[in-house]
């Protein structure tokens, strides 16, 4: 179980970092569906990891991160 939680943390961090780098380089805009998906998935993985480690401040940040990204993703999905 611990290996799974650690893996989710590392994957979540990597996914969010990739999204951030691609956004800074102009490859993805803030509203690009993959940018939003990467933020939601990475955020959820980090929520799980930080909660497991009882890092509640970081958990709160990640919950807000997902809450901010999710409506934009749902808006994009409804438009299609």
PyMOL CGO cylinders between C-alpha atoms (Angstrom):
from pymol import cmd
from pymol.cgo import CYLINDER

trace = [
    CYLINDER, 0.00, 0.00, 0.00, 2.79, 2.43, 0.89, 0.3, 1, 1, 1, 1, 1, 1,
    CYLINDER, 2.79, 2.43, 0.89, 4.44, 1.83, -2.50, 0.3, 1, 1, 1, 1, 1, 1,
    CYLINDER, 4.44, 1.83, -2.50, 1.16, 2.70, -4.26, 0.3, 1, 1, 1, 1, 1, 1,
    CYLINDER, 1.16, 2.70, -4.26, 0.74, 5.92, -2.26, 0.3, 1, 1, 1, 1, 1, 1,
    CYLINDER, 0.74, 5.92, -2.26, 4.33, 6.97, -2.96, 0.3, 1, 1, 1, 1, 1, 1,
    CYLINDER, 4.33, 6.97, -2.96, 3.93, 6.17, -6.65, 0.3, 1, 1, 1, 1, 1, 1,
    CYLINDER, 3.93, 6.17, -6.65, 0.77, 8.29, -6.84, 0.3, 1, 1, 1, 1, 1, 1,
    CYLINDER, 0.77, 8.29, -6.84, 2.64, 11.18, -5.24, 0.3, 1, 1, 1, 1, 1, 1,
    CYLINDER, 2.64, 11.18, -5.24, 5.52, 11.00, -7.69, 0.3, 1, 1, 1, 1, 1, 1,
    CYLINDER, 5.52, 11.00, -7.69, 3.26, 10.52, -10.71, 0.3, 1, 1, 1, 1, 1, 1,
    CYLINDER, 3.26, 10.52, -10.71, 1.01, 13.39, -9.61, 0.3, 1, 1, 1, 1, 1, 1,
    CYLINDER, 1.01, 13.39, -9.61, 4.00, 15.69, -9.18, 0.3, 1, 1, 1, 1, 1, 1,
    CYLINDER, 4.00, 15.69, -9.18, 5.43, 14.74, -12.56, 0.3, 1, 1, 1, 1, 1, 1,
    CYLINDER, 5.43, 14.74, -12.56, 2.09, 15.15, -14.35, 0.3, 1, 1, 1, 1, 1, 1,
    CYLINDER, 2.09, 15.15, -14.35, 1.57, 18.62, -12.87, 0.3, 1, 1, 1, 1, 1, 1,
    CYLINDER, 1.57, 18.62, -12.87, 5.14, 19.62, -13.66, 0.3, 1, 1, 1, 1, 1, 1,
    CYLINDER, 5.14, 19.62, -13.66, 4.77, 18.54, -17.29, 0.3, 1, 1, 1, 1, 1, 1,
    CYLINDER, 4.77, 18.54, -17.29, 1.55, 20.57, -17.59, 0.3, 1, 1, 1, 1, 1, 1,
    CYLINDER, 1.55, 20.57, -17.59, 3.25, 23.61, -16.09, 0.3, 1, 1, 1, 1, 1, 1,
    CYLINDER, 3.25, 23.61, -16.09, 6.28, 23.39, -18.37, 0.3, 1, 1, 1, 1, 1, 1,
    CYLINDER, 6.28, 23.39, -18.37, 4.16, 22.94, -21.50, 0.3, 1, 1, 1, 1, 1, 1,
    CYLINDER, 4.16, 22.94, -21.50, 2.03, 25.90, -20.46, 0.3, 1, 1, 1, 1, 1, 1,
    CYLINDER, 2.03, 25.90, -20.46, 5.07, 28.13, -19.89, 0.3, 1, 1, 1, 1, 1, 1,
    CYLINDER, 5.07, 28.13, -19.89, 6.50, 27.16, -23.26, 0.3, 1, 1, 1, 1, 1, 1,
    CYLINDER, 6.50, 27.16, -23.26, 3.25, 28.06, -25.00, 0.3, 1, 1, 1, 1, 1, 1,
    CYLINDER, 3.25, 28.06, -25.00, 2.40, 24.53, -26.09, 0.3, 1, 1, 1, 1, 1, 1,
    CYLINDER, 2.40, 24.53, -26.09, -0.73, 24.36, -23.93, 0.3, 1, 1, 1, 1, 1, 1,
    CYLINDER, -0.73, 24.36, -23.93, -2.94, 27.27, -22.95, 0.3, 1, 1, 1, 1, 1, 1,
    CYLINDER, -2.94, 27.27, -22.95, -4.66, 27.50, -19.59, 0.3, 1, 1, 1, 1, 1, 1,
    CYLINDER, -4.66, 27.50, -19.59, -7.81, 26.16, -21.22, 0.3, 1, 1, 1, 1, 1, 1,
    CYLINDER, -7.81, 26.16, -21.22, -6.27, 23.33, -23.23, 0.3, 1, 1, 1, 1, 1, 1,
    CYLINDER, -6.27, 23.33, -23.23, -8.10, 20.11, -22.28, 0.3, 1, 1, 1, 1, 1, 1,
    CYLINDER, -8.10, 20.11, -22.28, -4.88, 18.18, -21.62, 0.3, 1, 1, 1, 1, 1, 1,
    CYLINDER, -4.88, 18.18, -21.62, -3.56, 20.96, -19.42, 0.3, 1, 1, 1, 1, 1, 1,
    CYLINDER, -3.56, 20.96, -19.42, -6.76, 20.80, -17.37, 0.3, 1, 1, 1, 1, 1, 1,
    CYLINDER, -6.76, 20.80, -17.37, -6.77, 16.98, -17.25, 0.3, 1, 1, 1, 1, 1, 1,
    CYLINDER, -6.77, 16.98, -17.25, -3.15, 16.90, -16.13, 0.3, 1, 1, 1, 1, 1, 1,
    CYLINDER, -3.15, 16.90, -16.13, -3.92, 19.36, -13.33, 0.3, 1, 1, 1, 1, 1, 1,
    CYLINDER, -3.92, 19.36, -13.33, -6.99, 17.46, -12.16, 0.3, 1, 1, 1, 1, 1, 1,
    CYLINDER, -6.99, 17.46, -12.16, -5.37, 14.02, -12.25, 0.3, 1, 1, 1, 1, 1, 1,
    CYLINDER, -5.37, 14.02, -12.25, -2.09, 15.23, -10.76, 0.3, 1, 1, 1, 1, 1, 1,
    CYLINDER, -2.09, 15.23, -10.76, -3.99, 17.10, -8.07, 0.3, 1, 1, 1, 1, 1, 1,
    CYLINDER, -3.99, 17.10, -8.07, -6.10, 14.07, -7.14, 0.3, 1, 1, 1, 1, 1, 1,
    CYLINDER, -6.10, 14.07, -7.14, -3.00, 11.87, -6.92, 0.3, 1, 1, 1, 1, 1, 1,
    CYLINDER, -3.00, 11.87, -6.92, -1.30, 14.42, -4.68, 0.3, 1, 1, 1, 1, 1, 1,
    CYLINDER, -1.30, 14.42, -4.68, -4.41, 14.74, -2.49, 0.3, 1, 1, 1, 1, 1, 1,
    CYLINDER, -4.41, 14.74, -2.49, -4.21, 11.01, -1.84, 0.3, 1, 1, 1, 1, 1, 1,
    CYLINDER, -4.21, 11.01, -1.84, -0.48, 11.12, -1.15, 0.3, 1, 1, 1, 1, 1, 1,
    CYLINDER, -0.48, 11.12, -1.15, -0.48, 14.16, 1.11, 0.3, 1, 1, 1, 1, 1, 1,
    CYLINDER, -0.48, 14.16, 1.11, -3.52, 12.98, 3.06, 0.3, 1, 1, 1, 1, 1, 1,
    CYLINDER, -3.52, 12.98, 3.06, -1.87, 9.62, 3.66, 0.3, 1, 1, 1, 1, 1, 1,
    CYLINDER, -1.87, 9.62, 3.66, 1.21, 11.41, 5.02, 0.3, 1, 1, 1, 1, 1, 1,
    CYLINDER, 1.21, 11.41, 5.02, -0.99, 13.67, 7.15, 0.3, 1, 1, 1, 1, 1, 1,
    CYLINDER, -0.99, 13.67, 7.15, 0.32, 16.76, 5.38, 0.3, 1, 1, 1, 1, 1, 1,
    CYLINDER, 0.32, 16.76, 5.38, -3.03, 18.48, 5.69, 0.3, 1, 1, 1, 1, 1, 1,
    CYLINDER, -3.03, 18.48, 5.69, -1.92, 21.93, 4.53, 0.3, 1, 1, 1, 1, 1, 1,
    CYLINDER, -1.92, 21.93, 4.53, -0.64, 20.42, 1.28, 0.3, 1, 1, 1, 1, 1, 1,
    CYLINDER, -0.64, 20.42, 1.28, -3.80, 18.31, 1.03, 0.3, 1, 1, 1, 1, 1, 1,
    CYLINDER, -3.80, 18.31, 1.03, -5.90, 21.47, 1.31, 0.3, 1, 1, 1, 1, 1, 1,
    CYLINDER, -5.90, 21.47, 1.31, -3.88, 23.17, -1.40, 0.3, 1, 1, 1, 1, 1, 1,
    CYLINDER, -3.88, 23.17, -1.40, -4.29, 20.21, -3.74, 0.3, 1, 1, 1, 1, 1, 1,
    CYLINDER, -4.29, 20.21, -3.74, -8.04, 20.03, -3.08, 0.3, 1, 1, 1, 1, 1, 1,
    CYLINDER, -8.04, 20.03, -3.08, -8.35, 23.70, -4.04, 0.3, 1, 1, 1, 1, 1, 1,
    CYLINDER, -8.35, 23.70, -4.04, -6.15, 23.07, -7.11, 0.3, 1, 1, 1, 1, 1, 1,
    CYLINDER, -6.15, 23.07, -7.11, -8.56, 20.36, -8.30, 0.3, 1, 1, 1, 1, 1, 1,
    CYLINDER, -8.56, 20.36, -8.30, -11.62, 22.46, -7.48, 0.3, 1, 1, 1, 1, 1, 1,
    CYLINDER, -11.62, 22.46, -7.48, -10.23, 25.33, -9.57, 0.3, 1, 1, 1, 1, 1, 1,
    CYLINDER, -10.23, 25.33, -9.57, -9.32, 23.14, -12.57, 0.3, 1, 1, 1, 1, 1, 1,
    CYLINDER, -9.32, 23.14, -12.57, -12.42, 20.93, -12.60, 0.3, 1, 1, 1, 1, 1, 1,
    CYLINDER, -12.42, 20.93, -12.60, -15.06, 23.53, -13.62, 0.3, 1, 1, 1, 1, 1, 1,
    CYLINDER, -15.06, 23.53, -13.62, -12.95, 24.63, -16.61, 0.3, 1, 1, 1, 1, 1, 1,
    CYLINDER, -12.95, 24.63, -16.61, -12.55, 21.02, -17.67, 0.3, 1, 1, 1, 1, 1, 1,
    CYLINDER, -12.55, 21.02, -17.67, -16.29, 20.37, -17.32, 0.3, 1, 1, 1, 1, 1, 1,
    CYLINDER, -16.29, 20.37, -17.32, -17.05, 23.57, -19.26, 0.3, 1, 1, 1, 1, 1, 1,
    CYLINDER, -17.05, 23.57, -19.26, -14.80, 22.42, -22.09, 0.3, 1, 1, 1, 1, 1, 1,
    CYLINDER, -14.80, 22.42, -22.09, -16.42, 18.97, -22.06, 0.3, 1, 1, 1, 1, 1, 1,
    CYLINDER, -16.42, 18.97, -22.06, -19.95, 20.44, -22.23, 0.3, 1, 1, 1, 1, 1, 1,
    CYLINDER, -19.95, 20.44, -22.23, -19.01, 22.66, -25.18, 0.3, 1, 1, 1, 1, 1, 1,
    CYLINDER, -19.01, 22.66, -25.18, -17.93, 19.62, -27.18, 0.3, 1, 1, 1, 1, 1, 1,
]
cmd.load_cgo(trace, "trace")
